[in-house]
Amino acid sequence: MVTPQAQADWNSFARAQASRKWRRQSAAMGSAFTQAIVAAARVSPGMNVLDVACGTGEPAISIATLLKGTGDVTGIDISPGPLGTAKERAAQRGLSNTCFQQADVHQLPFPDNGFDLVTSRLGVMFFADLPRALREIHRVLRPGGRVALLAWGRMDQPYFHTTVGTILKALPKAVLPDEAKAMFAFGQPGVLAQALREAGFAKVEETFPVLPWTWPGPPEEVWEYFQEVTVPFAPLLKSIPPERRAELDTEVLAAIARLYDGSEIRFTASANISCAAK
């Protein structure tokens, strides 16, 4: 189950406003991740699909588009704010085979054996009770159905190295929050794969691609975005002494600027894509 405090953090008004503010840039940055999980999911016509922790609608919308009017896609998230954006995006694209609703992966409000496919892009790292959540996903899949999960790889990659890494280097006594550490738990091969097997899944496949993670704008924008929406790192950011804030902002921006080509920031990102069958 998601704790009340965690749900409050993810549901905060400020984060919802920031997500809407940076909607275009965020979608562009995450597009390679979306394409990768959709490819791994092996979507076929007529599928009934559940997208867990869909946020503002991906990969649910991409899958619904690929289905070309066949099948159905249900997107769920614990945060109601992003779901409003997801509904708007689906309506703008004329997608009639999508449904978005607030729900918790730890107690899915769906009957057994109802979905052909379950996906989750950058959601599985935040499941408070991973075994329970994976068992719920297993329960709602039909026999032979598939799950496709995309998680962060190791923390040592450009997006986090230039931001959080810069702060940790400058503040040796700073502590990385537990929730932030958990974001990278599946960067170690075999961890997520074993959890899937223990939940009853078979034919587990785990890959670790390095994908583009490109921000279409200057360093100042992506640093502002990072601070406004990346909930797990909020305690670390709040711990920065006020008298050192300007100094650290300058250092972070300088680190990001090394990857800036004048129009976009060419981060790359390590991911874990794990798929399995019921």
Buried (B, 14 or more C-beta within 10 A) or exposed (E): EBEEEBBEBBBBEEBBEBBBBBBEBBBBBBBBBBBBBBEBBEBEEEBBBBBBBBBBBBBBBBBBBBBEEEBBBBBBBBBEBBBBBBBBBBEEEEBEBBEBEEBBBBEBEBEEEBBBBBBBBBBBBBBBEBEBBBBBBBBBBBEEBBBBBBBBBEBEBBBBBBBBBBBBEBBEEBEBBEBBEBBBBBBEEEBBBEBBBEBBBEEBEBEBBEBBBBBBBBBEBBBBBBBBBBBBBBBBBEEBEEEEEEEBBEBBBEBBEEBBEEEBBEBBBBBBBBBBBB
